[in-house]
Structure formats: structure tokens, C-alpha cells
Amino acid sequence: MRTIGHYEILDKLGEGGMGQVYRAHDTKLNRPVAVKLLSADVADPAARRRFQREAQMASSLNHPHIVTVHDAGEWEGLQYLVTEFVDGGTLKDWAAGRRRTWQEIVELLLGVADGIAAAHSAGITHRDIKPANILINILITKSGYAKLADFGLAKLVEQAARAAPDDPTRTLTEAPTRAGIVVGTIAYMSPEQASGQPVDSRSDVFSFGVVLYELLTGRKPFAGKTDLEVLQAIIHGAPQPLPEGVPPTVRIVVEKSLEKDPWTAISPCEKW
């Protein structure tokens, strides 16, 4: 049995580009936790800074629909992040279980929309909203309780507009994203992400709209045979209409969220 500090590793939950996630037991506080371990293969200075940024940003958010960060540190040269353990899989698993009604979808994701708004109020853009980053806790309610996770691609909104240039307390947490660099998960990108342009909170609104559309229809709004075709569809294409059974209020939220022009997009919470 492997241990990291006072965390007893039990089994692997998943693996991604940044590292592995394990189910573990906090022996000090006697509680289940999830431990995210940064892969040694990507542990260059840039990846380490990104991992540290995830810990700092996620720990600054206190919201019932955002996964709570308990701890962060380094173990045998590897960085780790400890969060609450959410028992129930991801939104992708939840949707695959059976066809969900629009009422169930709205009820589950309304809290996530509020969590996204809270992150935006704190100056944080997630930049990778997708079903795999929304965890479902099946122990709280029978239908599930959703929490937004993984701020690994998030970026603090530049503080320059909030502080005078000569303010001695002004700090830049990260250099601005360079134009032409595509970051995120292709199917859930906003048009500005797909074209390698700078993004802000409105990009999250678009990605959340993609998630809503997919759950309501059973298909993604923008598709193609190749990644390039998908990117082109996101930038220039239009999704098929939502099913007739979706009520006007929900329809408006999804359609406005998927506006190509970020200036015409709305917060997911504005209409609900």
C-alpha cells in the first residue's frame, strides 16, 4: 500500500494529460479524499507552475458546487493536490446511464452554473468545462449532486484593469495567453478558443452551453470527421434546433450561450 504523507492511496480513479487521480484515505482526519499527482513526464517548470496555479485558484473558491481543495504539496519530487472525494462518477457517466429529461438536466446543472458564476466573480476562467470535469455525488441526493472540478487550464483574469500601473501591490499571476495557441478540449471549445484567441469568462458560458445542448439532444452541437472540421464547425457552423419538448426558457439559455459573438452571450444563471 502506497502512502503520500498522511494520505493512504487506495486505487486509481483516472488519468489525464497532467497526471493521475487516486482515491485515498486521509489518516489524520479519517476521511476519503482524491489525490491528484502530477506526472513525472510533464513535470517541467511550466507544468509545475500550472499545477500550483490550479491549487491556488481552486482553494480560493468556496462554493457548494465546486470541488473543495484540502491540501497541496510535494512528495518525492512530485507535486500533489488533495481534494474532497466525490462518489458517483462524472456527468458523462450520469448521462450514459439513461436518457434524462430536461427537468433532471436543469435541476442537476443549475448549481454548476452558479458555481461558474462564482468563479467568474472571483476573476477565474475555467477554460475546460466539459462532462468529464463535472463530478456527480450520488450520496447527497437520489438524482445526483454536481460539482465542477479541475481548474488545471484556468487562468486568472489579468489584474491590470483593476490596479493602477504604479500600484506596488499589483501582481500578474500569469503572462497573457498568446494568440494562436489552442488550449482546451476541442468539442467543448468556444469560437475564440478554437481560433487561438484570448478568452475570458464568456468562453466558459459557450462551453457550458455545449454541455447543455449535448445532454438535451444526445449529440454535440458541432461535429466533424476530423479535429480540424470540428474546429471549423465551432467557428462558423450552426447547431441543429433543440427538440420540441425543450421549454422556451431553457431553449433561450442554450441558444444565447452558443452565440458566436461573445458580446451577445449570457451567463447561464441570467434566465434560470
SERO-4910 file (N, C-alpha, C, O; in steps of 0.05 Angstrom, whole numbers):
BEGIN
 pado doro    nc1    nc2    nc3   cac1   cac2   cac3    cc1    cc2    cc3    oc1    oc2    oc3
  Met    A     17    -24      0      0      0      0     18     25      0     36     27     17
  Arg    A     13     43    -18     29     67    -21     17     90     -5     -7     93     -3
  Thr    A     34    107      7     25    130     22     39    155     12     62    154      4
  Ile    A     25    177     12     36    203      6     30    220     30      8    229     34
  Gly    A     51    225     46     46    240     71     28    223     88     33    200     94
  His    A      6    236     98    -13    221    114    -37    212     98    -59    207    108
  Tyr    A    -33    210     71    -55    200     53    -48    172     44    -27    167     31
  Glu    A    -66    154     49    -62    126     42    -76    121     15   -100    123     13
  Ile    A    -60    115     -6    -71    111    -33    -85     84    -35    -74     64    -27
  Leu    A   -110     84    -45   -126     60    -46   -127     49    -75   -121     26    -79
  Asp    A   -136     65    -94   -137     56   -122   -138     80   -140   -143    103   -132
  Lys    A   -133     75   -166   -133     96   -186   -161    102   -195   -177     84   -201
  Leu    A   -167    128   -197   -194    137   -207   -193    144   -236   -212    140   -251
  Gly    A   -170    155   -245   -168    163   -273   -141    174   -279   -124    177   -262
  Glu    A   -138    181   -305   -112    192   -314   -116    211   -337   -134    207   -354
  Gly    A   -101    233   -337   -104    253   -358    -76    263   -366    -56    253   -358
  Gly    A    -77    285   -382    -52    296   -392    -34    307   -370     -9    307   -374
  Met    A    -45    316   -348    -29    327   -327    -20    307   -306      0    312   -292
  Gly    A    -33    284   -304    -25    264   -284    -46    244   -278    -65    240   -294
  Gln    A    -44    232   -254    -63    212   -246    -79    221   -221    -70    238   -206
  Val    A   -103    210   -219   -120    216   -196   -126    190   -181   -134    170   -193
  Tyr    A   -122    191   -155   -126    167   -138   -147    172   -116   -150    194   -106
  Arg    A   -161    151   -110   -178    151    -86   -159    144    -62   -143    126    -64
  Ala    A   -162    160    -41   -144    157    -18   -159    161      8   -182    169      8
  His    A   -145    155     30   -156    158     56   -138    177     72   -114    173     75
  Asp    A   -150    198     82   -136    218     99   -134    206    127   -154    206    142
  Thr    A   -111    195    135   -108    182    161   -109    201    184   -114    193    207
  Lys    A   -103    226    179   -103    246    200   -131    255    208   -138    257    232
  Leu    A   -148    260    188   -175    269    193   -196    247    188   -220    252    190
  Asn    A   -187    223    181   -204    200    177   -227    206    157   -251    204    164
  Arg    A   -219    212    133   -240    219    112   -229    210     85   -205    209     81
  Pro    A   -248    204     67   -239    197     39   -232    222     24   -244    243     28
  Val    A   -211    220      7   -203    243     -9   -194    233    -36   -191    209    -41
  Ala    A   -190    252    -54   -179    246    -80   -152    260    -82   -149    283    -74
  Val    A   -132    245    -91   -105    256    -93    -97    257   -123    -96    237   -136
  Lys    A    -91    281   -133    -82    285   -160    -52    288   -160    -42    307   -147
  Leu    A    -38    271   -174     -9    270   -174      1    279   -201     -6    267   -221
  Leu    A     18    300   -202     29    310   -227     48    289   -239     67    281   -225
  Ser    A     44    282   -263     60    262   -276     89    272   -279     94    295   -285
  Ala    A    108    253   -274    136    260   -277    143    267   -306    162    281   -311
  Asp    A    128    256   -325    133    261   -353    128    290   -361    139    300   -381
  Val    A    111    304   -346    105    332   -353    113    351   -331    104    374   -330
  Ala    A    131    342   -314    139    358   -291    161    378   -297    180    381   -283
  Asp    A    157    392   -320    176    413   -326    167    438   -312    145    439   -301
  Pro    A    183    459   -311    176    484   -296    149    495   -303    134    503   -286
  Ala    A    142    495   -329    116    506   -338     93    489   -326     73    501   -317
  Ala    A     95    463   -328     74    445   -318     72    448   -288     49    447   -277
  Arg    A     94    451   -274     93    454   -245     79    480   -237     64    480   -218
  Arg    A     85    501   -252     72    527   -246     42    524   -251     26    535   -236
  Arg    A     35    510   -272      7    507   -279     -7    491   -257    -30    497   -249
  Phe    A      6    470   -247     -5    454   -226     -9    470   -200    -29    467   -187
  Gln    A     11    486   -194     10    503   -170    -13    523   -173    -26    529   -153
  Arg    A    -16    534   -197    -37    553   -202    -64    540   -197    -82    553   -186
  Glu    A    -67    515   -206    -93    501   -202    -99    499   -172   -121    505   -164
  Ala    A    -79    493   -156    -83    490   -127    -91    517   -115   -109    518    -99
  Gln    A    -77    538   -123    -82    564   -111   -109    574   -119   -124    584   -102
  Met    A   -117    572   -144   -142    582   -153   -166    566   -142   -185    577   -132
  Ala    A   -163    539   -143   -185    522   -134   -189    526   -104   -212    525    -94
  Ser    A   -168    529    -89   -171    532    -60   -183    559    -52   -193    563    -30
  Ser    A   -182    579    -71   -193    605    -65   -223    605    -69   -237    625    -62
  Leu    A   -234    584    -81   -263    583    -87   -277    567    -65   -270    544    -60
  Asn    A   -298    579    -54   -314    566    -33   -343    565    -43   -357    585    -38
  His    A   -350    544    -55   -377    542    -66   -387    513    -65   -371    495    -70
  Pro    A   -412    508    -58   -422    480    -55   -421    464    -81   -422    439    -80
  His    A   -419    477   -104   -418    463   -130   -391    464   -143   -389    461   -168
  Ile    A   -370    470   -128   -343    469   -137   -327    450   -118   -329    453    -94
  Val    A   -312    432   -130   -298    412   -114   -278    427    -95   -263    444   -103
  Thr    A   -279    420    -69   -263    432    -49   -234    422    -49   -230    398    -50
  Val    A   -215    440    -48   -187    432    -47   -179    432    -17   -182    452     -3
  His    A   -168    410     -8   -160    407     20   -130    414     25   -123    425     45
  Asp    A   -113    406      6    -85    407     11    -69    406    -15    -80    397    -36
  Ala    A    -44    415    -15    -26    413    -38      2    412    -27      8    423     -6
  Gly    A     19    397    -41     47    395    -31     64    380    -51     57    377    -74
  Glu    A     87    371    -42    106    357    -58    115    332    -43    120    332    -19
  Trp    A    117    310    -58    124    284    -46    144    270    -65    138    264    -88
  Glu    A    168    265    -55    189    252    -70    193    265    -97    196    251   -118
  Gly    A    192    292    -98    197    307   -122    172    310   -140    174    323   -161
  Leu    A    149    298   -132    125    300   -147    105    318   -132    102    315   -108
  Gln    A     91    335   -147     71    352   -134     44    338   -134     37    323   -152
  Tyr    A     29    343   -112      3    331   -109    -17    351   -100    -11    371    -87
  Leu    A    -42    345   -106    -65    362    -99    -86    344    -86    -93    323    -97
  Val    A    -96    351    -63   -115    335    -48   -142    350    -48   -144    373    -39
  Thr    A   -163    336    -57   -190    348    -58   -210    329    -44   -203    306    -37
  Glu    A   -234    339    -40   -255    322    -30   -260    299    -50   -256    303    -74
  Phe    A   -268    277    -40   -275    254    -57   -304    255    -64   -321    254    -46
  Val    A   -310    257    -90   -338    258    -99   -345    230   -110   -334    221   -130
  Asp    A   -363    217    -97   -370    189   -102   -394    187   -121   -416    192   -113
  Gly    A   -389    180   -147   -411    177   -165   -404    180   -194   -421    178   -211
  Gly    A   -379    185   -200   -371    187   -228   -373    215   -239   -375    234   -224
  Thr    A   -374    217   -265   -375    243   -279   -402    248   -291   -419    230   -292
  Leu    A   -406    272   -301   -431    278   -315   -434    261   -340   -456    254   -348
  Lys    A   -412    253   -352   -412    235   -375   -424    208   -367   -440    197   -382
  Asp    A   -416    198   -344   -427    173   -334   -457    176   -328   -473    158   -334
  Trp    A   -464    198   -316   -492    203   -308   -510    204   -332   -532    192   -332
  Ala    A   -500    216   -354   -516    219   -378   -518    192   -392   -538    186   -406
  Ala    A   -497    175   -390   -497    149   -404   -515    129   -390   -522    109   -403
  Gly    A   -523    134   -365   -539    114   -351   -566    110   -363   -575     87   -366
  Arg    A   -579    132   -371   -605    130   -384   -611    158   -396   -598    177   -389
  Arg    A   -631    160   -413   -639    185   -425   -651    203   -403   -670    194   -390
  Arg    A   -641    226   -400   -651    244   -379   -671    264   -390   -669    272   -413
  Thr    A   -690    272   -373   -709    292   -380   -696    320   -378   -676    323   -364
  Trp    A   -708    340   -391   -697    367   -389   -699    377   -360   -682    393   -351
  Gln    A   -719    368   -346   -722    376   -318   -698    366   -301   -687    380   -284
  Glu    A   -691    341   -305   -669    329   -290   -643    343   -297   -626    348   -279
  Ile    A   -639    350   -322   -614    363   -331   -612    390   -318   -591    398   -308
  Val    A   -633    406   -320   -633    433   -308   -629    432   -278   -613    447   -267
  Glu    A   -643    414   -265   -641    411   -236   -612    405   -227   -602    415   -208
  Leu    A   -599    387   -243   -572    379   -236   -552    401   -241   -534    406   -225
  Leu    A   -554    415   -264   -534    434   -272   -538    463   -264   -520    480   -268
  Leu    A   -561    469   -252   -566    496   -243   -544    505   -223   -535    527   -223
  Gly    A   -537    486   -204   -517    493   -184   -490    497   -197   -474    513   -188
  Val    A   -484    481   -218   -458    484   -231   -456    511   -245   -436    524   -244
  Ala    A   -479    520   -257   -479    547   -269   -473    568   -248   -459    587   -254
  Asp    A   -484    564   -224   -479    584   -203   -450    582   -194   -438    603   -188
  Gly    A   -439    558   -194   -410    556   -187   -392    569   -208   -373    582   -200
  Ile    A   -399    567   -233   -384    580   -254   -386    610   -251   -365    624   -253
  Ala    A   -410    620   -244   -413    649   -240   -396    658   -216   -385    680   -216
  Ala    A   -394    642   -195   -378    649   -172   -349    650   -179   -335    668   -169
  Ala    A   -340    631   -195   -312    632   -204   -306    657   -221   -285    670   -217
  His    A   -325    664   -238   -321    688   -254   -320    713   -236   -305    732   -242
  Ser    A   -337    714   -216   -337    737   -197   -310    739   -183   -302    761   -175
  Ala    A   -296    716   -180   -270    716   -167   -248    721   -187   -224    721   -180
  Gly    A   -255    726   -212   -235    732   -232   -222    707   -244   -200    709   -255
  Ile    A   -236    684   -243   -225    659   -252   -241    648   -276   -265    645   -273
  Thr    A   -228    642   -298   -240    630   -321   -231    601   -321   -207    595   -320
  His    A   -249    582   -323   -243    554   -322   -228    544   -347   -207    532   -345
  Arg    A   -239    550   -370   -227    544   -396   -229    515   -405   -219    509   -427
  Asp    A   -241    498   -390   -242    470   -398   -267    457   -387   -266    435   -375
  Ile    A   -290    470   -390   -315    459   -380   -325    437   -399   -329    442   -423
  Lys    A   -329    413   -388   -338    390   -404   -349    370   -384   -344    372   -360
  Pro    A   -364    350   -394   -376    330   -376   -356    315   -358   -362    309   -336
  Ala    A   -332    311   -368   -312    297   -352   -302    313   -329   -290    302   -310
  Asn    A   -306    339   -330   -297    357   -308   -320    365   -290   -317    383   -273
  Ile    A   -343    352   -292   -365    356   -274   -371    330   -260   -379    310   -273
  Leu    A   -366    329   -234   -368    305   -219   -395    303   -205   -407    323   -198
  Ile    A   -406    279   -203   -433    274   -192   -430    259   -165   -420    237   -164
  Asn    A   -441    271   -144   -442    258   -118   -470    246   -115   -490    260   -114
  Ile    A   -470    219   -114   -496    205   -112   -505    201    -84   -526    190    -79
  Leu    A   -489    209    -64   -495    205    -36   -512    227    -24   -524    224     -3
  Ile    A   -513    251    -38   -527    274    -27   -556    273    -35   -574    276    -18
  Thr    A   -562    269    -60   -590    266    -70   -592    242    -88   -572    233    -99
  Lys    A   -616    232    -91   -621    208   -107   -614    213   -136   -603    195   -150
  Ser    A   -620    237   -146   -615    244   -174   -586    253   -179   -578    256   -202
  Gly    A   -571    257   -158   -543    266   -161   -540    296   -154   -558    312   -156
  Tyr    A   -515    302   -147   -508    330   -139   -482    336   -153   -462    323   -149
  Ala    A   -482    356   -171   -460    361   -189   -440    382   -177   -448    401   -164
  Lys    A   -414    377   -182   -393    395   -173   -373    398   -196   -365    379   -209
  Leu    A   -365    423   -201   -345    429   -221   -317    424   -211   -310    433   -189
  Ala    A   -300    411   -227   -273    403   -218   -253    412   -239   -260    420   -261
  Asp    A   -228    409   -232   -205    412   -250   -202    440   -262   -212    445   -284
  Phe    A   -189    457   -247   -182    484   -257   -154    484   -269   -141    505   -269
  Gly    A   -145    461   -279   -118    459   -289   -112    477   -313    -89    484   -317
  Leu    A   -133    485   -328   -129    502   -351   -139    531   -345   -138    548   -363
  Ala    A   -147    535   -321   -158    561   -314   -136    583   -314   -113    577   -310
  Lys    A   -145    608   -318   -126    630   -318   -139    653   -304   -162    661   -309
  Leu    A   -124    665   -285   -134    688   -272   -137    711   -292   -119    716   -308
  Val    A   -160    725   -291   -164    748   -308   -143    769   -300   -138    773   -277
  Glu    A   -131    781   -320   -109    800   -315   -119    822   -296   -141    832   -298
  Gln    A   -101    828   -277   -108    848   -256   -102    877   -265   -107    895   -250
  Ala    A    -91    880   -289    -83    906   -298   -106    926   -297   -102    950   -290
  Ala    A   -130    917   -305   -153    935   -306   -163    943   -278   -178    961   -275
  Arg    A   -154    927   -258   -164    932   -231   -145    947   -213   -152    956   -192
  Ala    A   -120    951   -223   -100    964   -207    -85    985   -223    -80    980   -247
  Ala    A    -77   1007   -211    -62   1027   -225    -34   1016   -231    -24   1000   -216
  Pro    A    -22   1025   -254      4   1015   -261     26   1019   -240     44   1003   -238
  Asp    A     22   1040   -224     43   1045   -204     35   1034   -177     48   1041   -156
  Asp    A     14   1017   -176      6   1005   -151     27    985   -142     31    965   -157
  Pro    A     40    988   -119     61    969   -111     51    942   -105     66    923   -103
  Thr    A     24    939   -100     13    912    -93      4    897   -118     -4    874   -116
  Arg    A      6    910   -142     -4    898   -166     15    875   -174     39    878   -176
  Thr    A      3    851   -180     18    828   -189      5    815   -213    -20    815   -214
  Leu    A     20    805   -231     10    790   -253     15    760   -248     38    752   -246
  Thr    A     -6    745   -245     -3    717   -238      6    699   -261     17    678   -257
  Glu    A      2    709   -285     10    693   -309     11    711   -333     -4    730   -335
  Ala    A     30    705   -350     32    721   -375      6    716   -391     -5    694   -391
  Pro    A     -3    737   -406    -27    733   -423    -24    710   -442     -2    705   -453
  Thr    A    -46    696   -447    -46    674   -467    -39    686   -495    -51    705   -503
  Arg    A    -20    673   -509    -12    683   -535    -33    676   -556    -43    653   -556
  Ala    A    -39    694   -574    -57    688   -596    -45    666   -613    -21    664   -617
  Gly    A    -63    648   -622    -54    626   -639    -49    600   -624    -45    579   -636
  Ile    A    -50    601   -597    -46    577   -580    -74    566   -573    -89    580   -560
  Val    A    -80    542   -582   -106    529   -576   -103    512   -551    -88    493   -550
  Val    A   -119    519   -530   -118    505   -505   -146    497   -497   -164    514   -497
  Gly    A   -150    472   -489   -177    463   -481   -183    436   -494   -166    423   -505
  Thr    A   -209    428   -492   -219    403   -504   -235    411   -528   -255    425   -526
  Ile    A   -227    401   -552   -237    412   -577   -268    413   -578   -279    434   -585
  Ala    A   -282    391   -572   -311    391   -576   -326    411   -559   -348    419   -566
  Tyr    A   -313    421   -538   -327    439   -519   -315    467   -520   -320    484   -502
  Met    A   -298    473   -540   -285    499   -542   -305    520   -551   -325    514   -565
  Ser    A   -299    545   -544   -314    568   -555   -301    576   -581   -278    567   -587
  Pro    A   -314    592   -598   -302    601   -623   -275    615   -619   -257    611   -635
  Glu    A   -273    631   -598   -248    645   -593   -226    626   -585   -202    629   -592
  Gln    A   -232    605   -570   -213    584   -563   -204    569   -588   -181    564   -593
  Ala    A   -224    562   -605   -218    546   -629   -201    561   -648   -186    549   -664
  Ser    A   -202    587   -648   -186    603   -666   -160    614   -653   -146    630   -665
  Gly    A   -155    604   -629   -130    611   -615   -129    640   -605   -107    651   -602
  Gln    A   -152    651   -600   -154    679   -590   -155    679   -560   -162    659   -547
  Pro    A   -149    702   -547   -152    704   -518   -181    699   -509   -200    705   -524
  Val    A   -184    687   -486   -211    680   -476   -216    693   -449   -197    701   -435
  Asp    A   -241    695   -442   -249    705   -415   -273    689   -406   -278    667   -417
  Ser    A   -288    699   -387   -310    684   -375   -331    676   -396   -345    656   -392
  Arg    A   -334    692   -417   -355    686   -437   -349    660   -452   -367    647   -462
  Ser    A   -324    652   -453   -317    627   -465   -328    604   -448   -337    584   -460
  Asp    A   -327    606   -422   -339    586   -405   -369    584   -410   -381    562   -409
  Val    A   -382    607   -414   -411    606   -420   -417    590   -445   -436    574   -445
  Phe    A   -401    593   -465   -404    578   -490   -400    548   -485   -417    531   -493
  Ser    A   -379    541   -471   -373    513   -465   -396    500   -448   -403    477   -453
  Phe    A   -406    515   -429   -429    505   -413   -453    501   -431   -468    482   -427
  Gly    A   -457    519   -450   -479    516   -469   -476    490   -486   -496    477   -492
  Val    A   -451    483   -493   -446    459   -508   -454    435   -491   -466    416   -501
  Val    A   -447    435   -465   -454    413   -447   -484    411   -445   -495    388   -447
  Leu    A   -498    433   -442   -527    432   -440   -540    421   -466   -557    403   -465
  Tyr    A   -530    430   -488   -541    421   -514   -537    391   -517   -555    377   -525
  Glu    A   -513    381   -510   -508    353   -513   -526    336   -495   -535    315   -504
  Leu    A   -531    345   -471   -548    330   -453   -577    330   -462   -591    310   -460
  Leu    A   -586    352   -473   -614    355   -482   -620    340   -508   -642    332   -513
  Thr    A   -599    337   -525   -603    325   -551   -591    297   -554   -599    282   -572
  Gly    A   -571    291   -538   -557    266   -542   -535    268   -562   -523    247   -570
  Arg    A   -529    292   -572   -507    295   -592   -494    322   -587   -505    340   -575
  Lys    A   -470    325   -597   -455    350   -594   -465    370   -615   -472    362   -637
  Pro    A   -465    396   -608   -475    416   -627   -458    420   -652   -467    428   -673
  Phe    A   -432    414   -649   -413    418   -671   -397    393   -675   -384    383   -656
  Ala    A   -398    382   -699   -385    356   -704   -369    357   -730   -372    376   -746
  Gly    A   -353    337   -734   -337    335   -759   -321    309   -758   -319    296   -738
  Lys    A   -311    301   -782   -296    276   -784   -268    279   -772   -256    259   -764
  Thr    A   -257    303   -771   -231    308   -761   -232    331   -740   -252    346   -739
  Asp    A   -211    334   -725   -210    356   -705   -212    382   -720   -225    401   -710
  Leu    A   -199    385   -743   -200    410   -758   -228    416   -766   -236    439   -765
  Glu    A   -243    396   -775   -271    401   -783   -288    410   -759   -305    427   -762
  Val    A   -283    398   -736   -297    406   -712   -291    435   -705   -309    450   -699
  Leu    A   -266    442   -706   -258    470   -700   -271    489   -720   -281    510   -711
  Gln    A   -272    482   -745   -286    499   -765   -316    501   -760   -327    523   -763
  Ala    A   -328    479   -751   -356    480   -745   -362    498   -721   -382    512   -721
  Ile    A   -344    497   -701   -348    514   -677   -346    543   -685   -361    560   -675
  Ile    A   -327    550   -703   -323    578   -711   -345    588   -730   -354    610   -727
  His    A   -353    571   -749   -371    580   -770   -399    566   -771   -417    577   -782
  Gly    A   -401    542   -759   -426    527   -762   -448    535   -742   -443    551   -724
  Ala    A   -471    524   -747   -495    529   -730   -506    502   -722   -509    484   -738
  Pro    A   -513    499   -696   -524    473   -687   -552    469   -697   -567    488   -703
  Gln    A   -561    444   -698   -589    437   -704   -607    447   -682   -598    449   -659
  Pro    A   -632    453   -688   -650    463   -667   -654    442   -644   -651    418   -649
  Leu    A   -659    452   -621   -665    434   -598   -692    420   -602   -708    430   -617
  Pro    A   -696    397   -588   -721    383   -591   -745    400   -583   -743    418   -567
  Glu    A   -768    394   -594   -792    410   -589   -800    409   -560   -812    428   -550
  Gly    A   -793    388   -546   -802    386   -518   -787    404   -499   -794    406   -475
  Val    A   -765    416   -508   -750    434   -490   -765    461   -488   -771    473   -508
  Pro    A   -771    469   -463   -786    494   -459   -771    519   -468   -746    519   -469
  Pro    A   -786    540   -475   -773    565   -486   -752    576   -468   -731    585   -478
  Thr    A   -756    576   -442   -736    588   -424   -709    573   -426   -688    586   -428
  Val    A   -709    547   -426   -685    531   -428   -673    535   -456   -649    537   -459
  Arg    A   -690    536   -476   -681    539   -504   -666    566   -507   -645    567   -520
  Ile    A   -676    587   -495   -664    613   -497   -636    613   -484   -617    624   -495
  Val    A   -634    600   -461   -608    598   -447   -587    584   -464   -565    594   -467
  Val    A   -595    561   -476   -576    546   -492   -568    562   -517   -545    564   -524
  Glu    A   -588    574   -531   -583    588   -556   -566    613   -551   -547    619   -566
  Lys    A   -571    628   -530   -555    651   -524   -527    644   -514   -508    658   -520
  Ser    A   -525    621   -500   -498    612   -492   -481    605   -515   -456    608   -514
  Leu    A   -493    595   -537   -479    586   -561   -476    608   -582   -469    602   -605
  Glu    A   -480    633   -575   -476    655   -593   -447    656   -601   -429    652   -584
  Lys    A   -441    660   -627   -413    661   -636   -399    686   -626   -375    685   -619
  Asp    A   -414    708   -624   -402    733   -614   -403    733   -584   -425    733   -573
  Pro    A   -380    734   -570   -381    733   -541   -395    757   -528   -403    755   -505
  Trp    A   -398    779   -543   -411    802   -532   -441    798   -529   -455    812   -514
  Thr    A   -452    778   -543   -481    773   -542   -488    749   -524   -511    743   -521
  Ala    A   -467    736   -513   -472    713   -496   -482    722   -469   -479    745   -461
  Ile    A   -496    704   -455   -507    710   -428   -496    690   -408   -486    669   -415
  Ser    A   -497    698   -383   -490    680   -361   -511    658   -360   -535    665   -363
  Pro    A   -504    633   -355   -524    612   -352   -544    617   -331   -566    605   -332
  Cys    A   -538    633   -311   -557    638   -289   -576    661   -295   -596    664   -280
  Glu    A   -572    677   -316   -588    700   -320   -617    693   -325   -635    708   -317
  Lys    A   -623    672   -340   -650    665   -347   -663    644   -329   -687    641   -330
  Trp    A   -647    630   -313   -658    609   -296   -666    620   -270   -676    605   -253
***
